Amino acid sequence: MVRIILWLLAAWLVITVLGAVIEGVFWLAIIGGVLFLGTAAYGAIKSGKRPKGIKGP
């Protein structure tokens, strides 16, 4: 699960940078930034809900 979240974060970061560099697709930077923040928040929430004593992979 952590690998998927990390891959998504990397993908959203690339999309955000491309949107910022290419002037015509600034909307891509906005969408990438929103998705990056959403994925980061989801990962933080999911990692915080593990019961004590159970270690994840």
C-alpha positions as CSV (number, residue, x, y, z in Angstrom):
1,M,0.0,0.0,0.0
2,V,2.8,2.4,0.8
3,R,4.5,1.7,-2.5
4,I,1.3,2.6,-4.4
5,I,1.0,5.9,-2.5
6,L,4.6,6.7,-3.1
7,W,4.2,6.0,-6.9
8,L,1.1,8.2,-7.0
9,L,2.9,11.0,-5.2
10,A,5.7,10.8,-7.6
11,A,3.3,10.8,-10.6
12,W,1.4,13.8,-9.3
13,L,4.6,15.7,-8.6
14,V,5.8,15.1,-12.2
15,I,2.4,16.3,-13.5
16,T,2.6,19.4,-11.3
17,V,6.1,20.3,-12.5
18,L,5.2,19.7,-16.2
19,G,2.1,22.0,-15.8
20,A,4.2,24.7,-14.2
21,V,6.9,24.5,-16.9
22,I,4.7,24.4,-19.9
23,E,2.8,27.7,-20.0
24,G,-0.3,26.5,-21.9
25,V,-1.2,23.8,-19.4
26,F,-1.1,25.6,-16.1
27,W,-4.4,23.8,-15.2
28,L,-2.3,20.6,-15.1
29,A,-0.2,22.1,-12.3
30,I,-3.3,22.9,-10.3
31,I,-4.8,19.4,-10.8
32,G,-1.5,17.7,-10.0
33,G,-1.1,19.8,-6.8
34,V,-4.6,18.9,-5.6
35,L,-4.1,15.2,-6.3
36,F,-0.6,15.3,-4.6
37,L,-2.1,16.8,-1.5
38,G,-5.0,14.5,-1.5
39,T,-2.8,11.4,-1.9
40,A,-0.5,12.6,0.9
41,A,-3.4,13.2,3.2
42,Y,-4.9,9.8,2.5
43,G,-1.5,8.1,3.1
44,A,-1.1,10.0,6.4
45,I,-4.6,9.0,7.6
46,K,-4.2,5.4,6.6
47,S,-0.8,5.1,8.3
48,G,-2.2,6.6,11.5
49,K,-5.0,4.1,11.9
50,R,-2.9,1.0,12.5
51,P,-3.7,-0.7,15.8
52,K,-0.8,-0.7,18.3
53,G,1.2,-3.9,18.3
54,I,0.5,-4.7,14.7
55,K,3.4,-3.8,12.4
56,G,2.7,-3.2,8.7
57,P,4.8,-4.7,5.9
